[in-house]
Amino acid sequence: MELEVKNLHKSFQGKEVLHGVSFSVSSGKALGLLGRNGAGKSTTIRILMDVFKANSGEILMNGKPFAASQHNIGYLPEERGLYPKKKVSEQLIYLAQLRGLGYSQAKQSLRYWLDRLGIAEYENRLLETLSKGNQQKVQLAQTLMCDPDIVILDEPFSGLDPVNSSILQEVVQECIQQGKLVIFSSHQMSYVEEFCEDIVILHHGDVVLQGNLKQIKKEYGYNRIVLAAGTLTPAQFEEKLVNSYSDLLSIYEKRSDCFIAELKEGVQKNDVLSRLLQDQIELDQFRIYEASLTDIFVSKAGDEE
């Protein structure tokens, strides 16, 4: 399966919140849908789920118009969507039946997922009596009970401790390996880096970056090095770099413990290293810059609101 979102526009009360959003995702892959609060992620997901319509644009599945009602979609919303004063088993079976499972199928799937997620002991407890993390696992069970082909996870790790996060990581990896189409939205960039081959960054309703994550990280690290001096203060080292090395590099970013420098055209990192050693500057750090997804996200969506 290949899902294509093409040129979505959406306005609320005359204010446009999506300005032509486009991306695609295929089965067996996870797409990281990223953005700050208010960037348009939830609006895009709700259009995909047919909660409301776009003003213009289209969504295609394998080249044909996509209708959410004709597909088995598992959706884990960021907000709690279950009934706090109902028993866990009661509401999960009910919701699974609404999505087309027979009672015996729903019961069997319930048992599997409660066991898989380590919450079988809470089957007959009211949801509100569970911890935040266990409530999140119940919500995940609801998402996956009907064996969806499309899985949309919005902040799935919210409220989970490291042990439970590890269980959820395994489940997400299983979904990808089973050939499900996964859309993964999170502010926790380490999880996005672990699961997602491709990313889309939204900012104020625009796609500001998209593509293969490995390639994007490679491009962001191209021709940049990390430098830190051992015997000079940051201010002294900065002055040295600006005044004596401007023919080789320019300072791209200042950090608390180092500088990220961009090499001038035709300059190799060994040219810089040789000059530094020649000048007898003791180095604490000298390495190729490897951009993290956090670095990339901040550079594309980190301006003031």
FIDONU-699307 format. One record per residue (C-alpha): residue in three letters; chain; y, x, z. Coordinates in steps of 0.5 Angstrom, whole numbers, m for minus. Each point is the difference from the previous one (the first is absolute). Example, Ala and Ser with C-alpha at 12.3 -4.5 7.8 and 13.67 -1.06 7.14 Angstrom:
2
<node><loti>ALA</loti><bapa>A</bapa><north>m9</north><east>25</east><up>16</up></node>
<node><loti>SER</loti><bapa>A</bapa><north>7</north><east>2</east><up>m2</up></node>
//
This chain:
305
<node><loti>MET</loti><bapa>A</bapa><north>0</north><east>0</east><up>0</up></node>
<node><loti>GLU</loti><bapa>A</bapa><north>7</north><east>2</east><up>m1</up></node>
<node><loti>LEU</loti><bapa>A</bapa><north>6</north><east>m4</east><up>3</up></node>
<node><loti>GLU</loti><bapa>A</bapa><north>7</north><east>1</east><up>m3</up></node>
<node><loti>VAL</loti><bapa>A</bapa><north>6</north><east>m2</east><up>3</up></node>
<node><loti>LYS</loti><bapa>A</bapa><north>5</north><east>0</east><up>m6</up></node>
<node><loti>ASN</loti><bapa>A</bapa><north>8</north><east>0</east><up>1</up></node>
<node><loti>LEU</loti><bapa>A</bapa><north>0</north><east>m5</east><up>6</up></node>
<node><loti>HIS</loti><bapa>A</bapa><north>7</north><east>m3</east><up>2</up></node>
<node><loti>LYS</loti><bapa>A</bapa><north>1</north><east>m4</east><up>6</up></node>
<node><loti>SER</loti><bapa>A</bapa><north>6</north><east>m3</east><up>3</up></node>
<node><loti>PHE</loti><bapa>A</bapa><north>2</north><east>m4</east><up>6</up></node>
<node><loti>GLN</loti><bapa>A</bapa><north>6</north><east>m4</east><up>1</up></node>
<node><loti>GLY</loti><bapa>A</bapa><north>3</north><east>3</east><up>m6</up></node>
<node><loti>LYS</loti><bapa>A</bapa><north>m1</north><east>7</east><up>3</up></node>
<node><loti>GLU</loti><bapa>A</bapa><north>m5</north><east>4</east><up>m4</up></node>
<node><loti>VAL</loti><bapa>A</bapa><north>m5</north><east>4</east><up>4</up></node>
<node><loti>LEU</loti><bapa>A</bapa><north>m5</north><east>3</east><up>m5</up></node>
<node><loti>HIS</loti><bapa>A</bapa><north>3</north><east>3</east><up>m7</up></node>
<node><loti>GLY</loti><bapa>A</bapa><north>m6</north><east>1</east><up>m5</up></node>
<node><loti>VAL</loti><bapa>A</bapa><north>m6</north><east>2</east><up>5</up></node>
<node><loti>SER</loti><bapa>A</bapa><north>m5</north><east>3</east><up>m5</up></node>
<node><loti>PHE</loti><bapa>A</bapa><north>m7</north><east>3</east><up>2</up></node>
<node><loti>SER</loti><bapa>A</bapa><north>m7</north><east>0</east><up>m1</up></node>
<node><loti>VAL</loti><bapa>A</bapa><north>m7</north><east>1</east><up>4</up></node>
<node><loti>SER</loti><bapa>A</bapa><north>m7</north><east>1</east><up>m2</up></node>
<node><loti>SER</loti><bapa>A</bapa><north>m7</north><east>m2</east><up>4</up></node>
<node><loti>GLY</loti><bapa>A</bapa><north>m2</north><east>6</east><up>4</up></node>
<node><loti>LYS</loti><bapa>A</bapa><north>7</north><east>2</east><up>2</up></node>
<node><loti>ALA</loti><bapa>A</bapa><north>5</north><east>m1</east><up>5</up></node>
<node><loti>LEU</loti><bapa>A</bapa><north>7</north><east>m1</east><up>m2</up></node>
<node><loti>GLY</loti><bapa>A</bapa><north>5</north><east>2</east><up>6</up></node>
<node><loti>LEU</loti><bapa>A</bapa><north>6</north><east>m5</east><up>m1</up></node>
<node><loti>LEU</loti><bapa>A</bapa><north>5</north><east>4</east><up>4</up></node>
<node><loti>GLY</loti><bapa>A</bapa><north>8</north><east>m2</east><up>2</up></node>
<node><loti>ARG</loti><bapa>A</bapa><north>4</north><east>m1</east><up>6</up></node>
<node><loti>ASN</loti><bapa>A</bapa><north>1</north><east>m7</east><up>4</up></node>
<node><loti>GLY</loti><bapa>A</bapa><north>3</north><east>m4</east><up>m5</up></node>
<node><loti>ALA</loti><bapa>A</bapa><north>m2</north><east>4</east><up>m6</up></node>
<node><loti>GLY</loti><bapa>A</bapa><north>m4</north><east>m6</east><up>m4</up></node>
<node><loti>LYS</loti><bapa>A</bapa><north>m7</north><east>2</east><up>2</up></node>
<node><loti>SER</loti><bapa>A</bapa><north>m1</north><east>m7</east><up>4</up></node>
<node><loti>THR</loti><bapa>A</bapa><north>3</north><east>m4</east><up>m6</up></node>
<node><loti>THR</loti><bapa>A</bapa><north>m4</north><east>4</east><up>m5</up></node>
<node><loti>ILE</loti><bapa>A</bapa><north>m6</north><east>m2</east><up>4</up></node>
<node><loti>ARG</loti><bapa>A</bapa><north>2</north><east>m7</east><up>1</up></node>
<node><loti>ILE</loti><bapa>A</bapa><north>1</north><east>m1</east><up>m8</up></node>
<node><loti>LEU</loti><bapa>A</bapa><north>m7</north><east>3</east><up>m1</up></node>
<node><loti>MET</loti><bapa>A</bapa><north>m3</north><east>m5</east><up>5</up></node>
<node><loti>ASP</loti><bapa>A</bapa><north>4</north><east>m5</east><up>m3</up></node>
<node><loti>VAL</loti><bapa>A</bapa><north>3</north><east>m2</east><up>6</up></node>
<node><loti>PHE</loti><bapa>A</bapa><north>6</north><east>m1</east><up>m4</up></node>
<node><loti>LYS</loti><bapa>A</bapa><north>2</north><east>1</east><up>m8</up></node>
<node><loti>ALA</loti><bapa>A</bapa><north>4</north><east>6</east><up>m3</up></node>
<node><loti>ASN</loti><bapa>A</bapa><north>6</north><east>m2</east><up>m3</up></node>
<node><loti>SER</loti><bapa>A</bapa><north>m2</north><east>4</east><up>m6</up></node>
<node><loti>GLY</loti><bapa>A</bapa><north>m6</north><east>5</east><up>m2</up></node>
<node><loti>GLU</loti><bapa>A</bapa><north>m7</north><east>0</east><up>0</up></node>
<node><loti>ILE</loti><bapa>A</bapa><north>m7</north><east>2</east><up>3</up></node>
<node><loti>LEU</loti><bapa>A</bapa><north>m6</north><east>1</east><up>m4</up></node>
<node><loti>MET</loti><bapa>A</bapa><north>m7</north><east>1</east><up>2</up></node>
<node><loti>ASN</loti><bapa>A</bapa><north>m4</north><east>4</east><up>m6</up></node>
<node><loti>GLY</loti><bapa>A</bapa><north>6</north><east>m2</east><up>m4</up></node>
<node><loti>LYS</loti><bapa>A</bapa><north>0</north><east>m7</east><up>1</up></node>
<node><loti>PRO</loti><bapa>A</bapa><north>4</north><east>m4</east><up>4</up></node>
<node><loti>PHE</loti><bapa>A</bapa><north>m2</north><east>0</east><up>8</up></node>
<node><loti>ALA</loti><bapa>A</bapa><north>m1</north><east>m6</east><up>4</up></node>
<node><loti>ALA</loti><bapa>A</bapa><north>m1</north><east>2</east><up>7</up></node>
<node><loti>SER</loti><bapa>A</bapa><north>m4</north><east>m6</east><up>1</up></node>
<node><loti>GLN</loti><bapa>A</bapa><north>m5</north><east>2</east><up>m5</up></node>
<node><loti>HIS</loti><bapa>A</bapa><north>m2</north><east>6</east><up>4</up></node>
<node><loti>ASN</loti><bapa>A</bapa><north>m3</north><east>2</east><up>7</up></node>
<node><loti>ILE</loti><bapa>A</bapa><north>6</north><east>4</east><up>4</up></node>
<node><loti>GLY</loti><bapa>A</bapa><north>0</north><east>2</east><up>7</up></node>
<node><loti>TYR</loti><bapa>A</bapa><north>7</north><east>1</east><up>3</up></node>
<node><loti>LEU</loti><bapa>A</bapa><north>2</north><east>3</east><up>6</up></node>
<node><loti>PRO</loti><bapa>A</bapa><north>7</north><east>m1</east><up>2</up></node>
<node><loti>GLU</loti><bapa>A</bapa><north>4</north><east>4</east><up>4</up></node>
<node><loti>GLU</loti><bapa>A</bapa><north>2</north><east>m6</east><up>4</up></node>
<node><loti>ARG</loti><bapa>A</bapa><north>m6</north><east>m3</east><up>5</up></node>
<node><loti>GLY</loti><bapa>A</bapa><north>m2</north><east>m6</east><up>m4</up></node>
<node><loti>LEU</loti><bapa>A</bapa><north>m6</north><east>m3</east><up>4</up></node>
<node><loti>TYR</loti><bapa>A</bapa><north>0</north><east>m5</east><up>6</up></node>
<node><loti>PRO</loti><bapa>A</bapa><north>1</north><east>3</east><up>7</up></node>
<node><loti>LYS</loti><bapa>A</bapa><north>m3</north><east>m6</east><up>3</up></node>
<node><loti>LYS</loti><bapa>A</bapa><north>m6</north><east>m1</east><up>m4</up></node>
<node><loti>LYS</loti><bapa>A</bapa><north>m7</north><east>4</east><up>1</up></node>
<node><loti>VAL</loti><bapa>A</bapa><north>m1</north><east>6</east><up>m4</up></node>
<node><loti>SER</loti><bapa>A</bapa><north>m6</north><east>m3</east><up>m4</up></node>
<node><loti>GLU</loti><bapa>A</bapa><north>2</north><east>m7</east><up>0</up></node>
<node><loti>GLN</loti><bapa>A</bapa><north>6</north><east>2</east><up>m4</up></node>
<node><loti>LEU</loti><bapa>A</bapa><north>m3</north><east>5</east><up>m5</up></node>
<node><loti>ILE</loti><bapa>A</bapa><north>m6</north><east>m4</east><up>m2</up></node>
<node><loti>TYR</loti><bapa>A</bapa><north>5</north><east>m6</east><up>m1</up></node>
<node><loti>LEU</loti><bapa>A</bapa><north>5</north><east>5</east><up>m4</up></node>
<node><loti>ALA</loti><bapa>A</bapa><north>m6</north><east>3</east><up>m4</up></node>
<node><loti>GLN</loti><bapa>A</bapa><north>m3</north><east>m7</east><up>m2</up></node>
<node><loti>LEU</loti><bapa>A</bapa><north>7</north><east>m2</east><up>m2</up></node>
<node><loti>ARG</loti><bapa>A</bapa><north>m1</north><east>6</east><up>m5</up></node>
<node><loti>GLY</loti><bapa>A</bapa><north>m6</north><east>m3</east><up>m3</up></node>
<node><loti>LEU</loti><bapa>A</bapa><north>m6</north><east>3</east><up>5</up></node>
<node><loti>GLY</loti><bapa>A</bapa><north>m5</north><east>m5</east><up>2</up></node>
<node><loti>TYR</loti><bapa>A</bapa><north>m1</north><east>0</east><up>8</up></node>
<node><loti>SER</loti><bapa>A</bapa><north>m6</north><east>4</east><up>0</up></node>
<node><loti>GLN</loti><bapa>A</bapa><north>3</north><east>5</east><up>m4</up></node>
<node><loti>ALA</loti><bapa>A</bapa><north>6</north><east>0</east><up>4</up></node>
<node><loti>LYS</loti><bapa>A</bapa><north>m4</north><east>1</east><up>6</up></node>
<node><loti>GLN</loti><bapa>A</bapa><north>m4</north><east>6</east><up>m3</up></node>
<node><loti>SER</loti><bapa>A</bapa><north>7</north><east>3</east><up>m2</up></node>
<node><loti>LEU</loti><bapa>A</bapa><north>3</north><east>m1</east><up>6</up></node>
<node><loti>ARG</loti><bapa>A</bapa><north>m5</north><east>4</east><up>4</up></node>
<node><loti>TYR</loti><bapa>A</bapa><north>0</north><east>6</east><up>m5</up></node>
<node><loti>TRP</loti><bapa>A</bapa><north>7</north><east>1</east><up>1</up></node>
<node><loti>LEU</loti><bapa>A</bapa><north>1</north><east>m1</east><up>7</up></node>
<node><loti>ASP</loti><bapa>A</bapa><north>m6</north><east>5</east><up>1</up></node>
<node><loti>ARG</loti><bapa>A</bapa><north>3</north><east>5</east><up>m5</up></node>
<node><loti>LEU</loti><bapa>A</bapa><north>7</north><east>0</east><up>3</up></node>
<node><loti>GLY</loti><bapa>A</bapa><north>m3</north><east>0</east><up>7</up></node>
<node><loti>ILE</loti><bapa>A</bapa><north>2</north><east>m7</east><up>3</up></node>
<node><loti>ALA</loti><bapa>A</bapa><north>m6</north><east>m4</east><up>0</up></node>
<node><loti>GLU</loti><bapa>A</bapa><north>1</north><east>m1</east><up>8</up></node>
<node><loti>TYR</loti><bapa>A</bapa><north>6</north><east>m4</east><up>m2</up></node>
<node><loti>GLU</loti><bapa>A</bapa><north>m3</north><east>m5</east><up>m4</up></node>
<node><loti>ASN</loti><bapa>A</bapa><north>1</north><east>m6</east><up>5</up></node>
<node><loti>ARG</loti><bapa>A</bapa><north>7</north><east>3</east><up>3</up></node>
<node><loti>LEU</loti><bapa>A</bapa><north>7</north><east>m3</east><up>m2</up></node>
<node><loti>LEU</loti><bapa>A</bapa><north>3</north><east>4</east><up>m5</up></node>
<node><loti>GLU</loti><bapa>A</bapa><north>6</north><east>1</east><up>5</up></node>
<node><loti>THR</loti><bapa>A</bapa><north>m4</north><east>3</east><up>6</up></node>
<node><loti>LEU</loti><bapa>A</bapa><north>m1</north><east>6</east><up>m5</up></node>
<node><loti>SER</loti><bapa>A</bapa><north>3</north><east>7</east><up>0</up></node>
<node><loti>LYS</loti><bapa>A</bapa><north>5</north><east>1</east><up>m6</up></node>
<node><loti>GLY</loti><bapa>A</bapa><north>m5</north><east>5</east><up>m3</up></node>
<node><loti>ASN</loti><bapa>A</bapa><north>m5</north><east>m5</east><up>0</up></node>
<node><loti>GLN</loti><bapa>A</bapa><north>4</north><east>m6</east><up>m2</up></node>
<node><loti>GLN</loti><bapa>A</bapa><north>1</north><east>5</east><up>m6</up></node>
<node><loti>LYS</loti><bapa>A</bapa><north>m7</north><east>1</east><up>m1</up></node>
<node><loti>VAL</loti><bapa>A</bapa><north>m2</north><east>m8</east><up>0</up></node>
<node><loti>GLN</loti><bapa>A</bapa><north>6</north><east>m1</east><up>m5</up></node>
<node><loti>LEU</loti><bapa>A</bapa><north>m4</north><east>6</east><up>m5</up></node>
<node><loti>ALA</loti><bapa>A</bapa><north>m6</north><east>m4</east><up>1</up></node>
<node><loti>GLN</loti><bapa>A</bapa><north>3</north><east>m6</east><up>m3</up></node>
<node><loti>THR</loti><bapa>A</bapa><north>3</north><east>4</east><up>m6</up></node>
<node><loti>LEU</loti><bapa>A</bapa><north>m7</north><east>2</east><up>m2</up></node>
<node><loti>MET</loti><bapa>A</bapa><north>m5</north><east>m5</east><up>2</up></node>
<node><loti>CYS</loti><bapa>A</bapa><north>0</north><east>m3</east><up>m7</up></node>
<node><loti>ASP</loti><bapa>A</bapa><north>m2</north><east>7</east><up>m3</up></node>
<node><loti>PRO</loti><bapa>A</bapa><north>7</north><east>0</east><up>m4</up></node>
<node><loti>ASP</loti><bapa>A</bapa><north>1</north><east>3</east><up>m7</up></node>
<node><loti>ILE</loti><bapa>A</bapa><north>7</north><east>1</east><up>2</up></node>
<node><loti>VAL</loti><bapa>A</bapa><north>2</north><east>3</east><up>7</up></node>
<node><loti>ILE</loti><bapa>A</bapa><north>7</north><east>0</east><up>2</up></node>
<node><loti>LEU</loti><bapa>A</bapa><north>2</north><east>4</east><up>6</up></node>
<node><loti>ASP</loti><bapa>A</bapa><north>7</north><east>m1</east><up>3</up></node>
<node><loti>GLU</loti><bapa>A</bapa><north>0</north><east>5</east><up>6</up></node>
<node><loti>PRO</loti><bapa>A</bapa><north>m7</north><east>0</east><up>2</up></node>
<node><loti>PHE</loti><bapa>A</bapa><north>0</north><east>5</east><up>5</up></node>
<node><loti>SER</loti><bapa>A</bapa><north>5</north><east>m3</east><up>4</up></node>
<node><loti>GLY</loti><bapa>A</bapa><north>m2</north><east>0</east><up>8</up></node>
<node><loti>LEU</loti><bapa>A</bapa><north>m6</north><east>4</east><up>m1</up></node>
<node><loti>ASP</loti><bapa>A</bapa><north>m2</north><east>6</east><up>4</up></node>
<node><loti>PRO</loti><bapa>A</bapa><north>m3</north><east>6</east><up>m3</up></node>
<node><loti>VAL</loti><bapa>A</bapa><north>m7</north><east>m2</east><up>1</up></node>
<node><loti>ASN</loti><bapa>A</bapa><north>1</north><east>m7</east><up>m3</up></node>
<node><loti>SER</loti><bapa>A</bapa><north>5</north><east>3</east><up>m6</up></node>
<node><loti>SER</loti><bapa>A</bapa><north>m6</north><east>4</east><up>m2</up></node>
<node><loti>ILE</loti><bapa>A</bapa><north>m5</north><east>m6</east><up>0</up></node>
<node><loti>LEU</loti><bapa>A</bapa><north>5</north><east>m3</east><up>m5</up></node>
<node><loti>GLN</loti><bapa>A</bapa><north>1</north><east>6</east><up>m4</up></node>
<node><loti>GLU</loti><bapa>A</bapa><north>m7</north><east>0</east><up>m1</up></node>
<node><loti>VAL</loti><bapa>A</bapa><north>0</north><east>m8</east><up>m2</up></node>
<node><loti>VAL</loti><bapa>A</bapa><north>6</north><east>2</east><up>m5</up></node>
<node><loti>GLN</loti><bapa>A</bapa><north>m4</north><east>5</east><up>m3</up></node>
<node><loti>GLU</loti><bapa>A</bapa><north>m6</north><east>m4</east><up>m1</up></node>
<node><loti>CYS</loti><bapa>A</bapa><north>4</north><east>m5</east><up>m4</up></node>
<node><loti>ILE</loti><bapa>A</bapa><north>3</north><east>5</east><up>m5</up></node>
<node><loti>GLN</loti><bapa>A</bapa><north>m7</north><east>3</east><up>m1</up></node>
<node><loti>GLN</loti><bapa>A</bapa><north>m3</north><east>m7</east><up>m1</up></node>
<node><loti>GLY</loti><bapa>A</bapa><north>5</north><east>m1</east><up>m6</up></node>
<node><loti>LYS</loti><bapa>A</bapa><north>5</north><east>m5</east><up>4</up></node>
<node><loti>LEU</loti><bapa>A</bapa><north>7</north><east>0</east><up>m3</up></node>
<node><loti>VAL</loti><bapa>A</bapa><north>4</north><east>2</east><up>6</up></node>
<node><loti>ILE</loti><bapa>A</bapa><north>7</north><east>0</east><up>2</up></node>
<node><loti>PHE</loti><bapa>A</bapa><north>2</north><east>4</east><up>6</up></node>
<node><loti>SER</loti><bapa>A</bapa><north>7</north><east>m1</east><up>3</up></node>
<node><loti>SER</loti><bapa>A</bapa><north>2</north><east>4</east><up>6</up></node>
<node><loti>HIS</loti><bapa>A</bapa><north>6</north><east>4</east><up>3</up></node>
<node><loti>GLN</loti><bapa>A</bapa><north>m6</north><east>5</east><up>3</up></node>
<node><loti>MET</loti><bapa>A</bapa><north>0</north><east>5</east><up>m6</up></node>
<node><loti>SER</loti><bapa>A</bapa><north>m6</north><east>4</east><up>2</up></node>
<node><loti>TYR</loti><bapa>A</bapa><north>m4</north><east>m6</east><up>m1</up></node>
<node><loti>VAL</loti><bapa>A</bapa><north>3</north><east>m1</east><up>m7</up></node>
<node><loti>GLU</loti><bapa>A</bapa><north>m1</north><east>7</east><up>m2</up></node>
<node><loti>GLU</loti><bapa>A</bapa><north>m8</north><east>m1</east><up>3</up></node>
<node><loti>PHE</loti><bapa>A</bapa><north>m1</north><east>m6</east><up>m4</up></node>
<node><loti>CYS</loti><bapa>A</bapa><north>4</north><east>m1</east><up>m6</up></node>
<node><loti>GLU</loti><bapa>A</bapa><north>0</north><east>4</east><up>m7</up></node>
<node><loti>ASP</loti><bapa>A</bapa><north>6</north><east>m4</east><up>m2</up></node>
<node><loti>ILE</loti><bapa>A</bapa><north>7</north><east>m2</east><up>3</up></node>
<node><loti>VAL</loti><bapa>A</bapa><north>6</north><east>m4</east><up>m1</up></node>
<node><loti>ILE</loti><bapa>A</bapa><north>6</north><east>1</east><up>4</up></node>
<node><loti>LEU</loti><bapa>A</bapa><north>5</north><east>m6</east><up>0</up></node>
<node><loti>HIS</loti><bapa>A</bapa><north>7</north><east>0</east><up>2</up></node>
<node><loti>HIS</loti><bapa>A</bapa><north>5</north><east>m5</east><up>0</up></node>
<node><loti>GLY</loti><bapa>A</bapa><north>m5</north><east>m4</east><up>m4</up></node>
<node><loti>ASP</loti><bapa>A</bapa><north>0</north><east>5</east><up>m6</up></node>
<node><loti>VAL</loti><bapa>A</bapa><north>m6</north><east>5</east><up>m1</up></node>
<node><loti>VAL</loti><bapa>A</bapa><north>3</north><east>7</east><up>1</up></node>
<node><loti>LEU</loti><bapa>A</bapa><north>m7</north><east>4</east><up>0</up></node>
<node><loti>GLN</loti><bapa>A</bapa><north>m7</north><east>m2</east><up>m3</up></node>
<node><loti>GLY</loti><bapa>A</bapa><north>m6</north><east>4</east><up>m2</up></node>
<node><loti>ASN</loti><bapa>A</bapa><north>m6</north><east>4</east><up>2</up></node>
<node><loti>LEU</loti><bapa>A</bapa><north>1</north><east>3</east><up>7</up></node>
<node><loti>LYS</loti><bapa>A</bapa><north>m3</north><east>7</east><up>m1</up></node>
<node><loti>GLN</loti><bapa>A</bapa><north>5</north><east>1</east><up>m7</up></node>
<node><loti>ILE</loti><bapa>A</bapa><north>6</north><east>m3</east><up>4</up></node>
<node><loti>LYS</loti><bapa>A</bapa><north>m1</north><east>5</east><up>6</up></node>
<node><loti>LYS</loti><bapa>A</bapa><north>m1</north><east>6</east><up>m5</up></node>
<node><loti>GLU</loti><bapa>A</bapa><north>6</north><east>m2</east><up>m4</up></node>
<node><loti>TYR</loti><bapa>A</bapa><north>4</north><east>0</east><up>7</up></node>
<node><loti>GLY</loti><bapa>A</bapa><north>m3</north><east>7</east><up>2</up></node>
<node><loti>TYR</loti><bapa>A</bapa><north>2</north><east>3</east><up>m7</up></node>
<node><loti>ASN</loti><bapa>A</bapa><north>4</north><east>6</east><up>0</up></node>
<node><loti>ARG</loti><bapa>A</bapa><north>1</north><east>0</east><up>8</up></node>
<node><loti>ILE</loti><bapa>A</bapa><north>m1</north><east>4</east><up>6</up></node>
<node><loti>VAL</loti><bapa>A</bapa><north>0</north><east>0</east><up>7</up></node>
<node><loti>LEU</loti><bapa>A</bapa><north>4</north><east>5</east><up>4</up></node>
<node><loti>ALA</loti><bapa>A</bapa><north>1</north><east>2</east><up>7</up></node>
<node><loti>ALA</loti><bapa>A</bapa><north>3</north><east>7</east><up>3</up></node>
<node><loti>GLY</loti><bapa>A</bapa><north>m3</north><east>3</east><up>6</up></node>
<node><loti>THR</loti><bapa>A</bapa><north>6</north><east>4</east><up>2</up></node>
<node><loti>LEU</loti><bapa>A</bapa><north>6</north><east>m4</east><up>m2</up></node>
<node><loti>THR</loti><bapa>A</bapa><north>3</north><east>m7</east><up>3</up></node>
<node><loti>PRO</loti><bapa>A</bapa><north>m1</north><east>m5</east><up>m5</up></node>
<node><loti>ALA</loti><bapa>A</bapa><north>8</north><east>0</east><up>m1</up></node>
<node><loti>GLN</loti><bapa>A</bapa><north>m1</north><east>8</east><up>m2</up></node>
<node><loti>PHE</loti><bapa>A</bapa><north>m5</north><east>m1</east><up>m5</up></node>
<node><loti>GLU</loti><bapa>A</bapa><north>3</north><east>m6</east><up>m3</up></node>
<node><loti>GLU</loti><bapa>A</bapa><north>6</north><east>4</east><up>m1</up></node>
<node><loti>LYS</loti><bapa>A</bapa><north>m4</north><east>6</east><up>m3</up></node>
<node><loti>LEU</loti><bapa>A</bapa><north>m4</north><east>m5</east><up>m5</up></node>
<node><loti>VAL</loti><bapa>A</bapa><north>7</north><east>m3</east><up>m2</up></node>
<node><loti>ASN</loti><bapa>A</bapa><north>3</north><east>7</east><up>m1</up></node>
<node><loti>SER</loti><bapa>A</bapa><north>m5</north><east>5</east><up>m2</up></node>
<node><loti>TYR</loti><bapa>A</bapa><north>m5</north><east>m4</east><up>m4</up></node>
<node><loti>SER</loti><bapa>A</bapa><north>3</north><east>m5</east><up>m4</up></node>
<node><loti>ASP</loti><bapa>A</bapa><north>m2</north><east>3</east><up>m6</up></node>
<node><loti>LEU</loti><bapa>A</bapa><north>m7</north><east>m2</east><up>2</up></node>
<node><loti>LEU</loti><bapa>A</bapa><north>0</north><east>m6</east><up>4</up></node>
<node><loti>SER</loti><bapa>A</bapa><north>4</north><east>m6</east><up>3</up></node>
<node><loti>ILE</loti><bapa>A</bapa><north>m1</north><east>m4</east><up>6</up></node>
<node><loti>TYR</loti><bapa>A</bapa><north>m3</north><east>m6</east><up>m1</up></node>
<node><loti>GLU</loti><bapa>A</bapa><north>m1</north><east>m3</east><up>7</up></node>
<node><loti>LYS</loti><bapa>A</bapa><north>1</north><east>3</east><up>7</up></node>
<node><loti>ARG</loti><bapa>A</bapa><north>m5</north><east>m1</east><up>6</up></node>
<node><loti>SER</loti><bapa>A</bapa><north>0</north><east>1</east><up>7</up></node>
<node><loti>ASP</loti><bapa>A</bapa><north>m5</north><east>6</east><up>m1</up></node>
<node><loti>CYS</loti><bapa>A</bapa><north>1</north><east>2</east><up>m7</up></node>
<node><loti>PHE</loti><bapa>A</bapa><north>3</north><east>m1</east><up>m7</up></node>
<node><loti>ILE</loti><bapa>A</bapa><north>m2</north><east>m3</east><up>m6</up></node>
<node><loti>ALA</loti><bapa>A</bapa><north>2</north><east>4</east><up>m6</up></node>
<node><loti>GLU</loti><bapa>A</bapa><north>0</north><east>m1</east><up>m8</up></node>
<node><loti>LEU</loti><bapa>A</bapa><north>m1</north><east>6</east><up>m4</up></node>
<node><loti>LYS</loti><bapa>A</bapa><north>5</north><east>1</east><up>m6</up></node>
<node><loti>GLU</loti><bapa>A</bapa><north>m3</north><east>m1</east><up>m7</up></node>
<node><loti>GLY</loti><bapa>A</bapa><north>m4</north><east>6</east><up>m2</up></node>
<node><loti>VAL</loti><bapa>A</bapa><north>m1</north><east>2</east><up>7</up></node>
<node><loti>GLN</loti><bapa>A</bapa><north>m7</north><east>1</east><up>4</up></node>
<node><loti>LYS</loti><bapa>A</bapa><north>m1</north><east>0</east><up>7</up></node>
<node><loti>ASN</loti><bapa>A</bapa><north>m2</north><east>7</east><up>0</up></node>
<node><loti>ASP</loti><bapa>A</bapa><north>7</north><east>2</east><up>m2</up></node>
<node><loti>VAL</loti><bapa>A</bapa><north>3</north><east>m3</east><up>6</up></node>
<node><loti>LEU</loti><bapa>A</bapa><north>m6</north><east>3</east><up>4</up></node>
<node><loti>SER</loti><bapa>A</bapa><north>2</north><east>7</east><up>m2</up></node>
<node><loti>ARG</loti><bapa>A</bapa><north>7</north><east>m1</east><up>1</up></node>
<node><loti>LEU</loti><bapa>A</bapa><north>m1</north><east>m2</east><up>7</up></node>
<node><loti>LEU</loti><bapa>A</bapa><north>m5</north><east>6</east><up>2</up></node>
<node><loti>GLN</loti><bapa>A</bapa><north>5</north><east>5</east><up>m4</up></node>
<node><loti>ASP</loti><bapa>A</bapa><north>6</north><east>m3</east><up>5</up></node>
<node><loti>GLN</loti><bapa>A</bapa><north>m5</north><east>1</east><up>6</up></node>
<node><loti>ILE</loti><bapa>A</bapa><north>1</north><east>m8</east><up>2</up></node>
<node><loti>GLU</loti><bapa>A</bapa><north>m6</north><east>m1</east><up>4</up></node>
<node><loti>LEU</loti><bapa>A</bapa><north>m3</north><east>m7</east><up>m2</up></node>
<node><loti>ASP</loti><bapa>A</bapa><north>m4</north><east>m5</east><up>4</up></node>
<node><loti>GLN</loti><bapa>A</bapa><north>m1</north><east>m5</east><up>m6</up></node>
<node><loti>PHE</loti><bapa>A</bapa><north>m1</north><east>1</east><up>m7</up></node>
<node><loti>ARG</loti><bapa>A</bapa><north>m4</north><east>m5</east><up>m4</up></node>
<node><loti>ILE</loti><bapa>A</bapa><north>0</north><east>m4</east><up>m6</up></node>
<node><loti>TYR</loti><bapa>A</bapa><north>3</north><east>m7</east><up>2</up></node>
<node><loti>GLU</loti><bapa>A</bapa><north>m5</north><east>m6</east><up>1</up></node>
<node><loti>ALA</loti><bapa>A</bapa><north>3</north><east>m6</east><up>0</up></node>
<node><loti>SER</loti><bapa>A</bapa><north>m2</north><east>m6</east><up>5</up></node>
<node><loti>LEU</loti><bapa>A</bapa><north>0</north><east>m7</east><up>m2</up></node>
<node><loti>THR</loti><bapa>A</bapa><north>5</north><east>m1</east><up>6</up></node>
<node><loti>ASP</loti><bapa>A</bapa><north>4</north><east>5</east><up>m4</up></node>
<node><loti>ILE</loti><bapa>A</bapa><north>0</north><east>m3</east><up>m6</up></node>
<node><loti>PHE</loti><bapa>A</bapa><north>1</north><east>m7</east><up>3</up></node>
<node><loti>VAL</loti><bapa>A</bapa><north>6</north><east>2</east><up>4</up></node>
<node><loti>SER</loti><bapa>A</bapa><north>3</north><east>4</east><up>m7</up></node>
<node><loti>LYS</loti><bapa>A</bapa><north>m1</north><east>m7</east><up>m4</up></node>
<node><loti>ALA</loti><bapa>A</bapa><north>2</north><east>m5</east><up>5</up></node>
<node><loti>GLY</loti><bapa>A</bapa><north>3</north><east>3</east><up>6</up></node>
<node><loti>ASP</loti><bapa>A</bapa><north>7</north><east>m1</east><up>m1</up></node>
<node><loti>GLU</loti><bapa>A</bapa><north>4</north><east>m5</east><up>5</up></node>
<node><loti>GLU</loti><bapa>A</bapa><north>m1</north><east>m7</east><up>m1</up></node>
//
